[in-house]
Amino acid sequence: MELFVTTLTIFVLAVFVGFEVITKVPPTLHTPLMSGSNAISGITLVGAILSAGSQHSALTTILGFSAIVFATINVVGGFLVTHRMLGMFRRK
């Protein structure tokens, strides 16, 4: 029970800090910040690959594979949005 309370406290604090940080970002910087953070979130992809490859059970393999799919979409989308935004600043 003590572990659950500690984990719940950390989760609530992380949600609060994340909400405060995101709401303080001006709208003009939100898209570049999010596209950059999505592009470098490859660490999620590494964790998903490790989870899928551990083969503890069929559930961990399925969840790991779905995490690989979603993390790959996130990373590729971040790179595409960042590339498009940088293209706006190129000289014609």
NORURDA-V108875 format. One record per residue. PHI is phi as a letter, one per 20 degrees, with the letter a starting at -180 (* if undefined). OMEGA is omega in radians with two decimals (NA if undefined). Layout:
# NORURDA-V108875
<<PHI | OMEGA> <PHI | OMEGA>>
This chain:
# NORURDA-V108875
<<* | -3.14> <f | 3.09> <f | 3.13> <f | 3.14> <f | 3.11> <f | 3.13> <f | 3.11> <f | 3.11> <f | 3.11> <f | 3.13> <f | -3.14> <f | 3.09> <f | 3.11> <f | 3.09> <f | -3.14> <f | -3.14> <f | 3.11> <f | 3.11> <f | 3.14> <f | -3.13> <f | -3.09> <f | -3.12> <f | 3.14> <e | 3.14> <f | 3.12> <f | -3.10> <g | -3.13> <f | 3.12> <d | -3.03> <f | -3.11> <f | 3.10> <f | -3.14> <f | -3.11> <f | -3.14> <f | 3.09> <f | -3.14> <f | 3.06> <f | -3.11> <f | -3.11> <e | -3.14> <e | 3.10> <f | 3.10> <f | 3.05> <f | 3.12> <f | 3.11> <f | 3.10> <f | 3.12> <f | 3.11> <f | 3.10> <f | 3.14> <f | -3.13> <f | -3.10> <e | -3.09> <f | 3.08> <l | 3.05> <f | 3.09> <b | 3.12> <f | -3.14> <f | 3.14> <f | 3.10> <f | 3.13> <f | 3.13> <f | 3.09> <f | 3.11> <f | 3.11> <f | 3.08> <f | 3.07> <f | -3.13> <f | -3.09> <f | 3.12> <f | 3.10> <f | 3.08> <f | -3.13> <f | -3.12> <f | -3.13> <f | 3.10> <f | 3.10> <f | 3.10> <f | -3.14> <f | 3.13> <f | 3.12> <f | 3.12> <f | 3.12> <f | 3.13> <f | 3.12> <f | 3.08> <f | 3.12> <f | -3.08> <d | 3.11> <f | 3.08> <f | -3.12> <e | NA>>
